[in-house]
Amino acid sequence: MTAVFLDTGYVIALEAADDQHHDAAVRHWRSFTTQLPPLVTTSYVFDEVVTFFNSRNQHAKATEIGNRLLRSQTVQLVHVDEDLFYDAWRYFTQHADKSYSLTDCVSFIVMERLGVRTALAFDQHFVQAGFEKLP
């Protein structure tokens, strides 16, 4: 089965009942009931997710989600090393016409390197960068 990239906004939408995309994320996640595809994410996405919940006084939830991601047999966590950081920085500087975050650029580089074409995301930047997004 082809790997799919797991983006920050999708994880937050799954876990935060008050997120505008919560219902769509939960419905979509349930569509994987037969078999979850291999998931890829980055240490930057991990950081954004746990920081999001912790900054909203939900430390226990941040820890729970972080531990689930770290222990998952389905999620490949790509750590941002120096080479990846500088490749993403170059991508960022070359796209002044877009409002990509550096985390977006790291995600795009990882997806390109691993041949991942689809992201679980609500962020239109993935489409702008030439990828498919679900839901």
N, CA, C and O atoms as CSV, one atom per row, in Angstrom:
chain,resi,resn,atom,element,x,y,z
A,1,MET,N,N,0.848,-1.184,0.000
A,1,MET,CA,C,0.000,0.000,0.000
A,1,MET,C,C,0.894,1.248,0.000
A,1,MET,O,O,1.924,1.277,0.674
A,2,THR,N,N,0.506,2.249,-0.738
A,2,THR,CA,C,1.273,3.480,-0.881
A,2,THR,C,C,1.196,4.326,0.383
A,2,THR,O,O,0.133,4.461,0.988
A,3,ALA,N,N,2.328,4.892,0.773
A,3,ALA,CA,C,2.382,5.752,1.959
A,3,ALA,C,C,1.664,7.073,1.703
A,3,ALA,O,O,1.563,7.535,0.566
A,4,VAL,N,N,1.172,7.664,2.781
A,4,VAL,CA,C,0.458,8.932,2.759
A,4,VAL,C,C,1.094,9.829,3.820
A,4,VAL,O,O,1.455,9.363,4.901
A,5,PHE,N,N,1.227,11.113,3.505
A,5,PHE,CA,C,1.815,12.058,4.447
A,5,PHE,C,C,0.763,12.532,5.438
A,5,PHE,O,O,-0.373,12.812,5.056
A,6,LEU,N,N,1.135,12.620,6.698
A,6,LEU,CA,C,0.239,13.054,7.769
A,6,LEU,C,C,0.621,14.474,8.185
A,6,LEU,O,O,1.694,14.693,8.748
A,7,ASP,N,N,-0.263,15.438,7.905
A,7,ASP,CA,C,0.026,16.839,8.179
A,7,ASP,C,C,-0.565,17.283,9.519
A,7,ASP,O,O,-1.481,16.663,10.058
A,8,THR,N,N,-0.015,18.364,10.026
A,8,THR,CA,C,-0.410,18.935,11.314
A,8,THR,C,C,-1.915,19.168,11.412
A,8,THR,O,O,-2.554,18.717,12.363
A,9,GLY,N,N,-2.471,19.858,10.447
A,9,GLY,CA,C,-3.884,20.234,10.506
A,9,GLY,C,C,-4.815,19.042,10.569
A,9,GLY,O,O,-5.870,19.108,11.199
A,10,TYR,N,N,-4.435,17.952,9.921
A,10,TYR,CA,C,-5.265,16.750,9.941
A,10,TYR,C,C,-5.267,16.141,11.344
A,10,TYR,O,O,-6.320,15.770,11.864
A,11,VAL,N,N,-4.087,16.041,11.950
A,11,VAL,CA,C,-3.995,15.472,13.300
A,11,VAL,C,C,-4.779,16.340,14.279
A,11,VAL,O,O,-5.535,15.826,15.104
A,12,ILE,N,N,-4.600,17.637,14.188
A,12,ILE,CA,C,-5.326,18.542,15.082
A,12,ILE,C,C,-6.834,18.399,14.871
A,12,ILE,O,O,-7.591,18.346,15.841
A,13,ALA,N,N,-7.272,18.337,13.622
A,13,ALA,CA,C,-8.706,18.185,13.337
A,13,ALA,C,C,-9.252,16.880,13.904
A,13,ALA,O,O,-10.378,16.844,14.400
A,14,LEU,N,N,-8.475,15.822,13.837
A,14,LEU,CA,C,-8.920,14.546,14.414
A,14,LEU,C,C,-9.089,14.636,15.925
A,14,LEU,O,O,-10.034,14.084,16.491
A,15,GLU,N,N,-8.169,15.332,16.565
A,15,GLU,CA,C,-8.083,15.325,18.025
A,15,GLU,C,C,-8.816,16.453,18.726
A,15,GLU,O,O,-9.123,16.337,19.912
A,16,ALA,N,N,-9.105,17.540,18.029
A,16,ALA,CA,C,-9.747,18.699,18.657
A,16,ALA,C,C,-11.195,18.797,18.197
A,16,ALA,O,O,-11.466,19.165,17.054
A,17,ALA,N,N,-12.114,18.470,19.080
A,17,ALA,CA,C,-13.537,18.452,18.734
A,17,ALA,C,C,-14.045,19.819,18.281
A,17,ALA,O,O,-15.043,19.897,17.565
A,18,ASP,N,N,-13.378,20.888,18.686
A,18,ASP,CA,C,-13.826,22.229,18.290
A,18,ASP,C,C,-13.161,22.728,17.007
A,18,ASP,O,O,-13.389,23.869,16.603
A,19,ASP,N,N,-12.353,21.902,16.366
A,19,ASP,CA,C,-11.718,22.297,15.110
A,19,ASP,C,C,-12.756,22.324,13.992
A,19,ASP,O,O,-13.638,21.468,13.936
A,20,GLN,N,N,-12.646,23.303,13.109
A,20,GLN,CA,C,-13.611,23.449,12.015
A,20,GLN,C,C,-13.665,22.234,11.094
A,20,GLN,O,O,-14.682,21.999,10.442
A,21,HIS,N,N,-12.580,21.458,11.033
A,21,HIS,CA,C,-12.517,20.292,10.155
A,21,HIS,C,C,-12.679,18.961,10.905
A,21,HIS,O,O,-12.475,17.889,10.334
A,22,HIS,N,N,-13.047,19.046,12.187
A,22,HIS,CA,C,-13.113,17.831,13.011
A,22,HIS,C,C,-14.012,16.751,12.412
A,22,HIS,O,O,-13.584,15.607,12.258
A,23,ASP,N,N,-15.239,17.098,12.078
A,23,ASP,CA,C,-16.180,16.098,11.562
A,23,ASP,C,C,-15.664,15.465,10.274
A,23,ASP,O,O,-15.744,14.249,10.105
A,24,ALA,N,N,-15.141,16.280,9.375
A,24,ALA,CA,C,-14.610,15.753,8.110
A,24,ALA,C,C,-13.420,14.836,8.362
A,24,ALA,O,O,-13.292,13.793,7.719
A,25,ALA,N,N,-12.552,15.217,9.291
A,25,ALA,CA,C,-11.381,14.393,9.595
A,25,ALA,C,C,-11.796,13.053,10.196
A,25,ALA,O,O,-11.268,12.009,9.813
A,26,VAL,N,N,-12.722,13.081,11.120
A,26,VAL,CA,C,-13.179,11.842,11.759
A,26,VAL,C,C,-13.850,10.930,10.734
A,26,VAL,O,O,-13.574,9.730,10.702
A,27,ARG,N,N,-14.722,11.480,9.901
A,27,ARG,CA,C,-15.371,10.674,8.844
A,27,ARG,C,C,-14.313,10.060,7.923
A,27,ARG,O,O,-14.374,8.877,7.586
A,28,HIS,N,N,-13.359,10.876,7.530
A,28,HIS,CA,C,-12.325,10.390,6.622
A,28,HIS,C,C,-11.478,9.317,7.293
A,28,HIS,O,O,-11.197,8.286,6.683
A,29,TRP,N,N,-11.070,9.542,8.531
A,29,TRP,CA,C,-10.241,8.580,9.262
A,29,TRP,C,C,-10.957,7.240,9.375
A,29,TRP,O,O,-10.335,6.185,9.255
A,30,ARG,N,N,-12.260,7.286,9.606
A,30,ARG,CA,C,-13.044,6.043,9.719
A,30,ARG,C,C,-13.091,5.279,8.401
A,30,ARG,O,O,-13.349,4.075,8.399
A,31,SER,N,N,-12.847,5.952,7.286
A,31,SER,CA,C,-12.834,5.264,5.995
A,31,SER,C,C,-11.637,4.330,5.871
A,31,SER,O,O,-11.583,3.501,4.962
A,32,PHE,N,N,-10.679,4.463,6.783
A,32,PHE,CA,C,-9.515,3.579,6.789
A,32,PHE,C,C,-9.737,2.339,7.644
A,32,PHE,O,O,-8.773,1.653,7.985
A,33,THR,N,N,-10.977,2.035,7.999
A,33,THR,CA,C,-11.240,0.936,8.927
A,33,THR,C,C,-10.715,-0.400,8.434
A,33,THR,O,O,-10.305,-1.232,9.244
A,34,THR,N,N,-10.716,-0.628,7.134
A,34,THR,CA,C,-10.235,-1.916,6.641
A,34,THR,C,C,-8.721,-2.027,6.720
A,34,THR,O,O,-8.185,-3.052,7.140
A,35,GLN,N,N,-8.028,-0.953,6.310
A,35,GLN,CA,C,-6.570,-0.990,6.393
A,35,GLN,C,C,-6.012,0.427,6.313
A,35,GLN,O,O,-6.249,1.157,5.351
A,36,LEU,N,N,-5.270,0.790,7.342
A,36,LEU,CA,C,-4.631,2.093,7.380
A,36,LEU,C,C,-3.381,2.052,6.514
A,36,LEU,O,O,-2.571,1.135,6.649
A,37,PRO,N,N,-3.208,3.032,5.623
A,37,PRO,CA,C,-1.993,3.038,4.809
A,37,PRO,C,C,-0.795,3.404,5.685
A,37,PRO,O,O,-0.971,3.972,6.763
A,38,PRO,N,N,0.415,3.087,5.236
A,38,PRO,CA,C,1.593,3.574,5.961
A,38,PRO,C,C,1.563,5.102,5.956
A,38,PRO,O,O,1.254,5.721,4.938
A,39,LEU,N,N,1.883,5.693,7.084
A,39,LEU,CA,C,1.866,7.144,7.216
A,39,LEU,C,C,3.285,7.657,7.409
A,39,LEU,O,O,4.115,7.009,8.048
A,40,VAL,N,N,3.548,8.827,6.849
A,40,VAL,CA,C,4.839,9.497,6.992
A,40,VAL,C,C,4.565,10.878,7.535
A,40,VAL,O,O,3.643,11.555,7.078
A,41,THR,N,N,5.353,11.306,8.504
A,41,THR,CA,C,5.286,12.682,8.989
A,41,THR,C,C,6.686,13.097,9.399
A,41,THR,O,O,7.630,12.315,9.290
A,42,THR,N,N,6.820,14.323,9.868
A,42,THR,CA,C,8.146,14.827,10.226
A,42,THR,C,C,8.183,15.284,11.681
A,42,THR,O,O,7.151,15.467,12.327
A,43,SER,N,N,9.387,15.456,12.163
A,43,SER,CA,C,9.552,15.970,13.525
A,43,SER,C,C,9.013,17.402,13.642
A,43,SER,O,O,8.644,17.828,14.736
A,44,TYR,N,N,8.962,18.146,12.538
A,44,TYR,CA,C,8.380,19.486,12.580
A,44,TYR,C,C,6.865,19.412,12.748
A,44,TYR,O,O,6.287,20.195,13.501
A,45,VAL,N,N,6.223,18.485,12.059
A,45,VAL,CA,C,4.778,18.288,12.236
A,45,VAL,C,C,4.509,17.835,13.664
A,45,VAL,O,O,3.599,18.343,14.320
A,46,PHE,N,N,5.298,16.883,14.143
A,46,PHE,CA,C,5.171,16.413,15.524
A,46,PHE,C,C,5.231,17.601,16.483
A,46,PHE,O,O,4.393,17.734,17.375
A,47,ASP,N,N,6.223,18.455,16.292
A,47,ASP,CA,C,6.395,19.636,17.143
A,47,ASP,C,C,5.166,20.539,17.085
A,47,ASP,O,O,4.680,20.990,18.122
A,48,GLU,N,N,4.665,20.802,15.892
A,48,GLU,CA,C,3.491,21.671,15.762
A,48,GLU,C,C,2.274,21.095,16.482
A,48,GLU,O,O,1.534,21.829,17.137
A,49,VAL,N,N,2.068,19.792,16.364
A,49,VAL,CA,C,0.899,19.158,16.988
A,49,VAL,C,C,0.981,19.233,18.507
A,49,VAL,O,O,0.031,19.672,19.155
A,50,VAL,N,N,2.102,18.812,19.082
A,50,VAL,CA,C,2.184,18.817,20.548
A,50,VAL,C,C,2.199,20.254,21.092
A,50,VAL,O,O,1.657,20.512,22.167
A,51,THR,N,N,2.810,21.177,20.362
A,51,THR,CA,C,2.820,22.579,20.784
A,51,THR,C,C,1.414,23.164,20.743
A,51,THR,O,O,1.031,23.920,21.636
A,52,PHE,N,N,0.646,22.820,19.717
A,52,PHE,CA,C,-0.729,23.302,19.603
A,52,PHE,C,C,-1.523,22.946,20.860
A,52,PHE,O,O,-2.132,23.820,21.477
A,53,PHE,N,N,-1.519,21.667,21.240
A,53,PHE,CA,C,-2.319,21.246,22.389
A,53,PHE,C,C,-1.745,21.766,23.700
A,53,PHE,O,O,-2.497,22.172,24.586
A,54,ASN,N,N,-0.428,21.759,23.834
A,54,ASN,CA,C,0.177,22.246,25.067
A,54,ASN,C,C,-0.085,23.735,25.262
A,54,ASN,O,O,-0.292,24.182,26.390
A,55,SER,N,N,-0.079,24.508,24.179
A,55,SER,CA,C,-0.307,25.957,24.290
A,55,SER,C,C,-1.751,26.282,24.650
A,55,SER,O,O,-2.069,27.422,24.987
A,56,ARG,N,N,-2.613,25.290,24.579
A,56,ARG,CA,C,-4.022,25.459,24.964
A,56,ARG,C,C,-4.305,24.783,26.303
A,56,ARG,O,O,-5.425,24.357,26.584
A,57,ASN,N,N,-3.255,24.699,27.118
A,57,ASN,CA,C,-3.348,24.104,28.466
A,57,ASN,C,C,-3.851,22.668,28.440
A,57,ASN,O,O,-4.585,22.240,29.331
A,58,GLN,N,N,-3.448,21.930,27.409
A,58,GLN,CA,C,-3.826,20.523,27.290
A,58,GLN,C,C,-2.560,19.658,27.234
A,58,GLN,O,O,-2.344,18.893,26.295
A,59,HIS,N,N,-1.737,19.809,28.272
A,59,HIS,CA,C,-0.460,19.093,28.292
A,59,HIS,C,C,-0.660,17.579,28.219
A,59,HIS,O,O,0.059,16.896,27.489
A,60,ALA,N,N,-1.615,17.056,28.956
A,60,ALA,CA,C,-1.855,15.608,28.954
A,60,ALA,C,C,-2.229,15.123,27.549
A,60,ALA,O,O,-1.775,14.066,27.112
A,61,LYS,N,N,-3.055,15.897,26.849
A,61,LYS,CA,C,-3.447,15.531,25.483
A,61,LYS,C,C,-2.246,15.625,24.549
A,61,LYS,O,O,-2.060,14.757,23.696
A,62,ALA,N,N,-1.430,16.667,24.698
A,62,ALA,CA,C,-0.223,16.807,23.883
A,62,ALA,C,C,0.686,15.596,24.077
A,62,ALA,O,O,1.217,15.048,23.111
A,63,THR,N,N,0.859,15.189,25.314
A,63,THR,CA,C,1.702,14.035,25.631
A,63,THR,C,C,1.111,12.747,25.075
A,63,THR,O,O,1.829,11.918,24.517
A,64,GLU,N,N,-0.187,12.583,25.226
A,64,GLU,CA,C,-0.867,11.388,24.716
A,64,GLU,C,C,-0.702,11.269,23.200
A,64,GLU,O,O,-0.342,10.206,22.694
A,65,ILE,N,N,-0.962,12.346,22.485
A,65,ILE,CA,C,-0.860,12.327,21.022
A,65,ILE,C,C,0.590,12.105,20.606
A,65,ILE,O,O,0.869,11.309,19.710
A,66,GLY,N,N,1.508,12.810,21.255
A,66,GLY,CA,C,2.918,12.632,20.951
A,66,GLY,C,C,3.368,11.191,21.144
A,66,GLY,O,O,4.072,10.636,20.301
A,67,ASN,N,N,2.964,10.594,22.244
A,67,ASN,CA,C,3.338,9.194,22.501
A,67,ASN,C,C,2.711,8.240,21.497
A,67,ASN,O,O,3.344,7.271,21.077
A,68,ARG,N,N,1.460,8.511,21.108
A,68,ARG,CA,C,0.829,7.659,20.085
A,68,ARG,C,C,1.590,7.725,18.774
A,68,ARG,O,O,1.813,6.699,18.130
A,69,LEU,N,N,1.990,8.929,18.373
A,69,LEU,CA,C,2.761,9.066,17.134
A,69,LEU,C,C,4.108,8.361,17.244
A,69,LEU,O,O,4.530,7.673,16.315
A,70,LEU,N,N,4.778,8.533,18.374
A,70,LEU,CA,C,6.100,7.926,18.550
A,70,LEU,C,C,6.057,6.404,18.613
A,70,LEU,O,O,6.987,5.738,18.158
A,71,ARG,N,N,4.998,5.857,19.167
A,71,ARG,CA,C,4.889,4.405,19.350
A,71,ARG,C,C,4.207,3.692,18.186
A,71,ARG,O,O,4.209,2.463,18.123
A,72,SER,N,N,3.634,4.449,17.279
A,72,SER,CA,C,2.864,3.859,16.194
A,72,SER,C,C,3.741,2.999,15.281
A,72,SER,O,O,4.847,3.388,14.907
A,73,GLN,N,N,3.225,1.836,14.939
A,73,GLN,CA,C,3.884,0.965,13.971
A,73,GLN,C,C,3.558,1.404,12.546
A,73,GLN,O,O,4.181,0.941,11.591
A,74,THR,N,N,2.587,2.294,12.408
A,74,THR,CA,C,2.119,2.746,11.098
A,74,THR,C,C,2.767,4.052,10.653
A,74,THR,O,O,2.844,4.332,9.456
A,75,VAL,N,N,3.235,4.852,11.612
A,75,VAL,CA,C,3.767,6.175,11.307
A,75,VAL,C,C,5.291,6.151,11.248
A,75,VAL,O,O,5.962,5.774,12.208
A,76,GLN,N,N,5.817,6.561,10.102
A,76,GLN,CA,C,7.262,6.763,9.960
A,76,GLN,C,C,7.541,8.226,10.271
A,76,GLN,O,O,7.051,9.114,9.574
A,77,LEU,N,N,8.322,8.478,11.310
A,77,LEU,CA,C,8.657,9.836,11.711
A,77,LEU,C,C,10.027,10.188,11.139
A,77,LEU,O,O,11.043,9.612,11.528
A,78,VAL,N,N,10.037,11.136,10.217
A,78,VAL,CA,C,11.277,11.590,9.592
A,78,VAL,C,C,11.807,12.774,10.392
A,78,VAL,O,O,11.140,13.800,10.524
A,79,HIS,N,N,13.012,12.616,10.922
A,79,HIS,CA,C,13.625,13.690,11.699
A,79,HIS,C,C,14.309,14.682,10.765
A,79,HIS,O,O,14.998,14.293,9.823
A,80,VAL,N,N,14.111,15.948,11.035
A,80,VAL,CA,C,14.703,16.991,10.207
A,80,VAL,C,C,16.171,17.139,10.600
A,80,VAL,O,O,16.504,17.617,11.684
A,81,ASP,N,N,17.035,16.711,9.680
A,81,ASP,CA,C,18.471,16.857,9.897
A,81,ASP,C,C,18.964,18.091,9.148
A,81,ASP,O,O,18.168,18.814,8.550
A,82,GLU,N,N,20.249,18.328,9.179
A,82,GLU,CA,C,20.800,19.533,8.573
A,82,GLU,C,C,20.544,19.602,7.068
A,82,GLU,O,O,20.177,20.660,6.555
A,83,ASP,N,N,20.733,18.487,6.352
A,83,ASP,CA,C,20.503,18.482,4.905
A,83,ASP,C,C,19.049,18.786,4.566
A,83,ASP,O,O,18.765,19.600,3.687
A,84,LEU,N,N,18.136,18.131,5.265
A,84,LEU,CA,C,16.715,18.360,5.021
A,84,LEU,C,C,16.344,19.810,5.350
A,84,LEU,O,O,15.597,20.446,4.607
A,85,PHE,N,N,16.855,20.315,6.439
A,85,PHE,CA,C,16.585,21.698,6.822
A,85,PHE,C,C,16.999,22.665,5.706
A,85,PHE,O,O,16.219,23.532,5.312
A,86,TYR,N,N,18.226,22.514,5.201
A,86,TYR,CA,C,18.708,23.445,4.171
A,86,TYR,C,C,18.001,23.256,2.830
A,86,TYR,O,O,17.796,24.226,2.101
A,87,ASP,N,N,17.626,22.021,2.495
A,87,ASP,CA,C,16.837,21.812,1.274
A,87,ASP,C,C,15.473,22.495,1.396
A,87,ASP,O,O,14.994,23.118,0.448
A,88,ALA,N,N,14.860,22.371,2.568
A,88,ALA,CA,C,13.561,23.017,2.800
A,88,ALA,C,C,13.709,24.538,2.806
A,88,ALA,O,O,12.839,25.253,2.311
A,89,TRP,N,N,14.804,25.023,3.363
A,89,TRP,CA,C,15.028,26.462,3.376
A,89,TRP,C,C,15.184,26.999,1.952
A,89,TRP,O,O,14.651,28.058,1.620
A,90,ARG,N,N,15.914,26.267,1.123
A,90,ARG,CA,C,16.049,26.678,-0.287
A,90,ARG,C,C,14.681,26.704,-0.966
A,90,ARG,O,O,14.358,27.655,-1.678
A,91,TYR,N,N,13.890,25.676,-0.750
A,91,TYR,CA,C,12.542,25.609,-1.326
A,91,TYR,C,C,11.732,26.820,-0.863
A,91,TYR,O,O,11.055,27.469,-1.661
A,92,PHE,N,N,11.808,27.110,0.421
A,92,PHE,CA,C,11.088,28.247,0.999
A,92,PHE,C,C,11.508,29.550,0.315
A,92,PHE,O,O,10.654,30.343,-0.080
A,93,THR,N,N,12.801,29.772,0.175
A,93,THR,CA,C,13.279,31.033,-0.397
A,93,THR,C,C,12.954,31.147,-1.880
A,93,THR,O,O,12.853,32.256,-2.403
A,94,GLN,N,N,12.790,30.029,-2.560
A,94,GLN,CA,C,12.486,30.039,-3.989
A,94,GLN,C,C,11.000,30.204,-4.290
A,94,GLN,O,O,10.615,30.311,-5.454
A,95,HIS,N,N,10.179,30.226,-3.273
A,95,HIS,CA,C,8.731,30.337,-3.469
A,95,HIS,C,C,8.171,31.551,-2.741
A,95,HIS,O,O,7.249,31.436,-1.933
A,96,ALA,N,N,8.737,32.709,-3.036
A,96,ALA,CA,C,8.314,33.958,-2.392
A,96,ALA,C,C,6.866,34.314,-2.719
A,96,ALA,O,O,6.232,35.078,-1.991
A,97,ASP,N,N,6.350,33.766,-3.801
A,97,ASP,CA,C,4.973,34.056,-4.213
A,97,ASP,C,C,3.942,33.234,-3.440
A,97,ASP,O,O,2.739,33.433,-3.608
A,98,LYS,N,N,4.405,32.312,-2.596
A,98,LYS,CA,C,3.502,31.456,-1.821
A,98,LYS,C,C,3.625,31.795,-0.333
A,98,LYS,O,O,4.629,32.364,0.097
A,99,SER,N,N,2.619,31.449,0.434
A,99,SER,CA,C,2.674,31.671,1.881
A,99,SER,C,C,2.988,30.374,2.623
A,99,SER,O,O,2.457,30.120,3.703
A,100,TYR,N,N,3.864,29.552,2.025
A,100,TYR,CA,C,4.267,28.295,2.658
A,100,TYR,C,C,4.997,28.571,3.976
A,100,TYR,O,O,5.767,29.524,4.091
A,101,SER,N,N,4.738,27.729,4.944
A,101,SER,CA,C,5.545,27.762,6.163
A,101,SER,C,C,6.799,26.919,5.919
A,101,SER,O,O,6.856,26.142,4.966
A,102,LEU,N,N,7.788,27.077,6.773
A,102,LEU,CA,C,8.979,26.234,6.653
A,102,LEU,C,C,8.599,24.775,6.889
A,102,LEU,O,O,9.167,23.881,6.262
A,103,THR,N,N,7.657,24.529,7.774
A,103,THR,CA,C,7.179,23.157,8.002
A,103,THR,C,C,6.559,22.589,6.737
A,103,THR,O,O,6.784,21.423,6.413
A,104,ASP,N,N,5.779,23.392,6.013
A,104,ASP,CA,C,5.234,22.958,4.724
A,104,ASP,C,C,6.366,22.531,3.799
A,104,ASP,O,O,6.307,21.470,3.178
A,105,CYS,N,N,7.391,23.363,3.713
A,105,CYS,CA,C,8.499,23.087,2.794
A,105,CYS,C,C,9.240,21.815,3.179
A,105,CYS,O,O,9.633,21.039,2.309
A,106,VAL,N,N,9.433,21.597,4.472
A,106,VAL,CA,C,10.031,20.342,4.936
A,106,VAL,C,C,9.151,19.179,4.489
A,106,VAL,O,O,9.655,18.171,3.994
A,107,SER,N,N,7.851,19.315,4.662
A,107,SER,CA,C,6.915,18.253,4.273
A,107,SER,C,C,7.015,17.955,2.783
A,107,SER,O,O,7.049,16.791,2.383
A,108,PHE,N,N,7.062,19.000,1.956
A,108,PHE,CA,C,7.137,18.809,0.504
A,108,PHE,C,C,8.427,18.089,0.112
A,108,PHE,O,O,8.404,17.196,-0.736
A,109,ILE,N,N,9.532,18.465,0.713
A,109,ILE,CA,C,10.819,17.823,0.399
A,109,ILE,C,C,10.787,16.358,0.810
A,109,ILE,O,O,11.237,15.497,0.055
A,110,VAL,N,N,10.265,16.064,1.987
A,110,VAL,CA,C,10.165,14.675,2.450
A,110,VAL,C,C,9.275,13.870,1.503
A,110,VAL,O,O,9.609,12.743,1.138
A,111,MET,N,N,8.154,14.445,1.112
A,111,MET,CA,C,7.251,13.751,0.197
A,111,MET,C,C,7.949,13.470,-1.127
A,111,MET,O,O,7.842,12.367,-1.663
A,112,GLU,N,N,8.655,14.450,-1.652
A,112,GLU,CA,C,9.392,14.252,-2.912
A,112,GLU,C,C,10.435,13.161,-2.767
A,112,GLU,O,O,10.537,12.280,-3.621
A,113,ARG,N,N,11.210,13.212,-1.694
A,113,ARG,CA,C,12.280,12.227,-1.480
A,113,ARG,C,C,11.736,10.800,-1.359
A,113,ARG,O,O,12.350,9.849,-1.844
A,114,LEU,N,N,10.586,10.665,-0.711
A,114,LEU,CA,C,10.025,9.328,-0.466
A,114,LEU,C,C,9.018,8.896,-1.530
A,114,LEU,O,O,8.489,7.786,-1.467
A,115,GLY,N,N,8.755,9.752,-2.494
A,115,GLY,CA,C,7.798,9.406,-3.545
A,115,GLY,C,C,6.360,9.376,-3.066
A,115,GLY,O,O,5.532,8.666,-3.637
A,116,VAL,N,N,6.053,10.131,-2.032
A,116,VAL,CA,C,4.690,10.206,-1.498
A,116,VAL,C,C,3.955,11.311,-2.251
A,116,VAL,O,O,4.439,12.440,-2.326
A,117,ARG,N,N,2.801,10.993,-2.803
A,117,ARG,CA,C,2.067,11.960,-3.628
A,117,ARG,C,C,0.819,12.515,-2.945
A,117,ARG,O,O,0.234,13.487,-3.422
A,118,THR,N,N,0.405,11.902,-1.823
A,118,THR,CA,C,-0.851,12.289,-1.185
A,118,THR,C,C,-0.620,12.642,0.273
A,118,THR,O,O,0.146,11.981,0.974
A,119,ALA,N,N,-1.293,13.697,0.720
A,119,ALA,CA,C,-1.214,14.127,2.119
A,119,ALA,C,C,-2.597,14.111,2.752
A,119,ALA,O,O,-3.590,14.474,2.121
A,120,LEU,N,N,-2.643,13.688,3.996
A,120,LEU,CA,C,-3.843,13.873,4.806
A,120,LEU,C,C,-3.710,15.282,5.365
A,120,LEU,O,O,-2.932,15.526,6.287
A,121,ALA,N,N,-4.471,16.197,4.803
A,121,ALA,CA,C,-4.286,17.617,5.122
A,121,ALA,C,C,-5.519,18.412,4.757
A,121,ALA,O,O,-6.314,18.015,3.905
A,122,PHE,N,N,-5.658,19.534,5.419
A,122,PHE,CA,C,-6.683,20.501,5.055
A,122,PHE,C,C,-6.034,21.744,4.457
A,122,PHE,O,O,-6.715,22.714,4.125
A,123,ASP,N,N,-4.744,21.706,4.328
A,123,ASP,CA,C,-3.915,22.819,3.860
A,123,ASP,C,C,-3.804,22.776,2.336
A,123,ASP,O,O,-3.270,21.819,1.774
A,124,GLN,N,N,-4.310,23.815,1.673
A,124,GLN,CA,C,-4.268,23.885,0.208
A,124,GLN,C,C,-2.850,24.014,-0.340
A,124,GLN,O,O,-2.634,23.846,-1.540
A,125,HIS,N,N,-1.890,24.308,0.522
A,125,HIS,CA,C,-0.516,24.435,0.059
A,125,HIS,C,C,-0.012,23.134,-0.561
A,125,HIS,O,O,0.829,23.172,-1.460
A,126,PHE,N,N,-0.499,22.004,-0.108
A,126,PHE,CA,C,-0.075,20.728,-0.694
A,126,PHE,C,C,-0.489,20.656,-2.166
A,126,PHE,O,O,0.276,20.187,-3.009
A,127,VAL,N,N,-1.690,21.118,-2.463
A,127,VAL,CA,C,-2.184,21.147,-3.848
A,127,VAL,C,C,-1.369,22.152,-4.649
A,127,VAL,O,O,-0.972,21.860,-5.777
A,128,GLN,N,N,-1.115,23.319,-4.093
A,128,GLN,CA,C,-0.299,24.322,-4.778
A,128,GLN,C,C,1.094,23.767,-5.133
A,128,GLN,O,O,1.662,24.104,-6.172
A,129,ALA,N,N,1.617,22.928,-4.265
A,129,ALA,CA,C,2.960,22.373,-4.475
A,129,ALA,C,C,2.941,21.146,-5.392
A,129,ALA,O,O,3.988,20.551,-5.647
A,130,GLY,N,N,1.768,20.765,-5.885
A,130,GLY,CA,C,1.687,19.680,-6.853
A,130,GLY,C,C,1.332,18.321,-6.285
A,130,GLY,O,O,1.479,17.307,-6.969
A,131,PHE,N,N,0.865,18.283,-5.043
A,131,PHE,CA,C,0.485,17.029,-4.410
A,131,PHE,C,C,-1.034,16.912,-4.338
A,131,PHE,O,O,-1.759,17.884,-4.551
A,132,GLU,N,N,-1.486,15.737,-4.042
A,132,GLU,CA,C,-2.914,15.491,-3.805
A,132,GLU,C,C,-3.143,15.559,-2.310
A,132,GLU,O,O,-2.256,15.221,-1.526
A,133,LYS,N,N,-4.334,15.995,-1.908
A,133,LYS,CA,C,-4.649,15.977,-0.487
A,133,LYS,C,C,-5.994,15.291,-0.270
A,133,LYS,O,O,-6.892,15.340,-1.111
A,134,LEU,N,N,-6.090,14.664,0.868
A,134,LEU,CA,C,-7.325,14.028,1.314
A,134,LEU,C,C,-7.655,14.573,2.674
A,134,LEU,O,O,-6.706,14.906,3.383
A,135,PRO,N,N,-8.868,14.705,3.126
A,135,PRO,CA,C,-10.061,14.359,2.357
A,135,PRO,C,C,-10.374,15.408,1.296
A,135,PRO,O,O,-11.350,15.269,0.558
